[in-house]
Amino acid sequence: MSSWKRPKDVPYPSVWARFQGKVSEDGKPPLWYTIQDVPEHLFEDLIQHMTRYFLVREITCATLGLLEDPVSLAEFQSLWREKLSQKMSIVALVDGDEEPSKRIAGCNMLHTITLEDQQKSKNVQYNGRVMQKQMLVFDDLYNRENIFEKFNVDVYMSAIGLSVAPQYHQDNVGYHLLMARTPLCRATGLRLMVTYFSSAAAVHEAFKAGFKLLQYESTKTYKLNGQVLYPRLNGQLVLTAKTVPELMEK
């Protein structure tokens, strides 16, 4: 659990954005979406959403076979539950009369990292084979430079997964989830977002949303402890950052 806490004067759950989707080819009216904090009663629905879509499509998890490693799967889901409890993650819901659990279009598992958190993470032990490798990759990319000194912050927003259900891809839900982080950061006093991406489509959306490159690795040549970790995978590992201008200027 992070040492940083969401300010008590920021209402929870809050709505951070609303947007309209595209007109469909068959002429049906476009969908409307609301992006908001994830309420507690949707925590487990979001865990299932991320398991069903993110872990299947995220290239490094899929290549290493995370879903076939029950220990790693349980540890990843437990990590998501921990991040959700910080009440900073956001969900995109399709506007309508149905129960919210049936209207989940996408979500972004968000959390914060302080210098204290970074130190504590070095002592966290994972038992799953895939989970051990994935956490080492995260640590390697995030710790190549001192983010706190580089951006003169003592806390920043990070993420551990962004996912959109396939039937909503045409409406740029992922891009709007990335953009919704800015008003969330403004409200909670965060000045920086640092996020790792492995999908070319997600990297494209991140750059469009104002994120800048911090670190880049080709999956074909990326080495961990002297060994190429993803030798058969033609992809990329990208660490990005975005500042919150309105706060940085104060």
C-alpha positions in Angstrom: 0.0 0.0 0.0 1.3 3.4 -1.0 2.3 5.9 1.7 0.4 8.6 -0.3 -3.3 9.0 0.4 -6.1 10.5 -1.7 -7.0 13.9 -0.3 -10.1 13.7 1.8 -11.6 16.8 0.2 -11.7 15.2 -3.2 -15.1 13.5 -3.5 -15.1 9.8 -4.2 -16.3 8.5 -6.6 -15.9 11.5 -8.9 -16.6 11.9 -12.6 -13.6 13.1 -14.6 -14.8 13.1 -18.2 -17.7 12.4 -20.6 -17.3 11.9 -24.3 -19.3 10.8 -27.3 -18.3 7.8 -29.5 -18.4 7.6 -33.2 -21.4 7.1 -35.4 -21.6 3.5 -36.4 -21.6 2.2 -40.0 -25.2 1.1 -39.6 -26.3 4.6 -38.6 -27.1 3.8 -35.0 -26.7 6.8 -32.6 -23.2 7.1 -31.1 -22.6 5.9 -27.5 -21.9 8.3 -24.7 -19.3 7.4 -22.1 -18.6 8.5 -18.5 -15.1 8.2 -17.0 -15.1 8.1 -13.2 -13.3 6.7 -10.2 -13.9 3.0 -9.8 -16.5 2.6 -7.0 -15.9 -0.2 -4.5 -18.8 -2.3 -5.7 -17.1 -2.6 -9.1 -13.7 -3.7 -7.8 -14.1 -7.4 -8.6 -15.8 -6.7 -11.9 -12.8 -4.7 -12.9 -10.5 -7.5 -11.8 -12.4 -9.9 -14.1 -12.3 -7.3 -16.9 -8.6 -6.9 -16.7 -8.0 -10.7 -16.5 -10.2 -11.3 -19.5 -8.9 -8.6 -21.7 -5.6 -7.2 -20.5 -3.8 -10.4 -19.5 -4.8 -12.0 -22.8 -3.7 -9.1 -25.0 -0.7 -7.5 -23.2 2.1 -9.0 -25.2 4.7 -9.7 -22.5 2.2 -11.3 -20.1 0.8 -13.4 -23.0 4.2 -14.4 -24.3 5.4 -15.6 -20.8 2.1 -17.4 -20.3 0.8 -15.6 -17.2 -2.7 -17.0 -17.5 -1.2 -20.5 -17.4 0.7 -19.8 -14.2 -2.0 -19.8 -11.5 0.4 -18.5 -8.8 1.3 -15.5 -11.0 -2.3 -14.9 -11.9 -3.4 -14.8 -8.3 -0.5 -12.4 -7.4 -1.4 -10.1 -10.3 -5.0 -10.0 -9.3 -4.0 -9.4 -5.7 -1.8 -6.5 -6.8 -4.8 -5.0 -8.7 -6.9 -5.2 -5.6 -4.3 -3.4 -3.6 -4.1 -0.6 -6.2 -7.9 -0.3 -6.4 -8.1 0.2 -2.7 -6.1 3.4 -3.1 -9.2 4.7 -5.0 -7.3 6.3 -7.8 -8.2 3.9 -10.7 -10.7 5.0 -13.3 -13.4 3.2 -15.4 -15.1 4.1 -18.6 -18.8 3.2 -18.4 -21.3 3.3 -21.3 -24.1 5.6 -20.4 -27.4 3.8 -20.0 -30.0 2.2 -17.7 -28.2 -1.2 -17.1 -26.2 -2.0 -14.1 -22.7 -0.5 -14.2 -21.0 -3.9 -14.2 -22.7 -4.6 -17.6 -21.5 -1.2 -19.0 -17.8 -1.4 -18.5 -16.1 -0.3 -21.7 -12.5 0.0 -20.3 -10.4 0.9 -17.3 -7.0 2.1 -16.2 -5.5 0.6 -13.0 -3.8 3.7 -11.4 -1.8 4.2 -8.3 0.9 6.5 -6.8 4.5 5.9 -6.1 6.6 7.8 -3.5 10.3 7.4 -2.7 9.3 5.4 0.3 7.1 3.1 -1.9 10.1 2.6 -4.3 12.3 1.5 -1.4 9.7 -0.9 0.0 9.1 -2.5 -3.4 12.7 -3.8 -3.3 11.7 -6.1 -0.5 8.5 -7.5 -2.0 8.8 -11.1 -3.0 6.7 -12.8 -5.6 6.3 -16.6 -5.9 4.9 -16.9 -9.5 7.5 -17.5 -12.2 5.9 -15.0 -14.6 5.2 -12.5 -11.9 8.8 -12.5 -10.8 10.0 -11.7 -14.3 7.3 -9.0 -15.0 8.1 -7.1 -11.8 11.8 -7.2 -12.5 11.1 -5.6 -15.9 9.0 -2.9 -14.3 11.7 -2.2 -11.7 14.4 -2.1 -14.4 12.6 0.4 -16.6 11.3 2.7 -13.8 14.7 2.8 -11.9 17.0 3.6 -14.8 16.9 7.2 -13.8 15.8 9.1 -10.7 12.3 10.2 -11.6 11.9 12.1 -8.4 14.9 14.2 -9.0 14.4 14.5 -12.8 10.9 16.0 -12.3 11.4 17.5 -8.8 8.5 15.6 -7.3 8.0 13.5 -4.2 5.1 11.4 -5.6 3.8 10.5 -9.1 0.9 8.7 -10.7 1.7 5.3 -12.3 -0.4 2.5 -13.7 -0.5 -1.3 -13.9 -2.7 -1.9 -16.8 -5.1 -0.2 -19.3 -7.7 -2.2 -21.0 -10.6 -1.7 -23.4 -13.3 -4.3 -24.3 -13.0 -5.1 -28.0 -16.5 -3.9 -28.9 -15.6 -0.3 -27.9 -12.3 0.0 -29.6 -13.7 2.2 -32.4 -14.6 5.0 -29.9 -11.0 5.7 -28.7 -11.8 4.8 -25.1 -8.2 4.2 -24.3 -7.2 7.7 -25.4 -10.0 9.2 -23.3 -8.9 7.2 -20.3 -5.4 8.5 -20.6 -6.7 12.1 -21.0 -8.9 11.7 -17.9 -5.9 11.3 -15.8 -5.1 15.0 -16.0 -8.2 16.3 -14.2 -7.7 13.5 -11.7 -4.1 14.6 -11.1 -5.2 18.3 -10.8 -7.8 17.5 -8.2 -5.5 15.3 -6.1 -2.4 17.6 -6.4 -0.3 15.2 -8.4 2.2 16.9 -10.8 3.5 13.9 -12.8 2.4 10.7 -14.5 4.9 7.9 -15.4 3.6 4.9 -17.3 5.0 1.8 -19.0 3.5 0.6 -22.3 4.1 -2.5 -24.4 1.4 -2.1 -27.0 2.2 -0.1 -30.2 -1.4 1.1 -30.2 -1.2 2.2 -26.6 2.1 4.0 -27.2 0.5 5.8 -30.1 -2.5 6.9 -27.9 -0.1 7.9 -25.1 1.9 10.2 -27.3 -1.3 11.7 -28.7 -2.4 12.3 -25.1 0.8 14.2 -24.4 3.1 11.6 -22.9 6.8 11.8 -23.7 9.4 9.1 -24.1 11.6 8.3 -21.1 13.0 4.8 -21.9 12.7 2.5 -24.9 13.6 -1.2 -25.4 13.0 -3.6 -28.3 11.6 -6.8 -26.9 13.8 -8.8 -29.3 17.0 -7.5 -27.7 15.8 -6.6 -24.2 18.0 -8.5 -21.6 17.3 -9.2 -18.0 20.1 -10.6 -15.9 22.1 -11.2 -19.1 19.4 -13.1 -20.9 17.0 -12.0 -23.7 13.6 -12.2 -22.0 11.3 -12.2 -25.0 13.4 -13.6 -27.9 10.4 -14.5 -30.1 8.5 -11.3 -29.5 8.6 -8.4 -32.0 7.5 -5.5 -29.8 8.5 -2.7 -27.6 8.8 -1.7 -24.0 8.3 2.0 -23.5 8.4 4.2 -20.4 6.7 7.5 -20.8 6.0 10.6 -18.6 3.5 13.5 -18.7 3.6 16.5 -16.4 0.5 18.4 -15.4 1.2 21.9 -16.8 -1.3 23.9 -14.7 0.3 22.6 -11.5 3.9 22.8 -12.7 3.6 26.5 -13.5 2.5 27.4 -9.9 
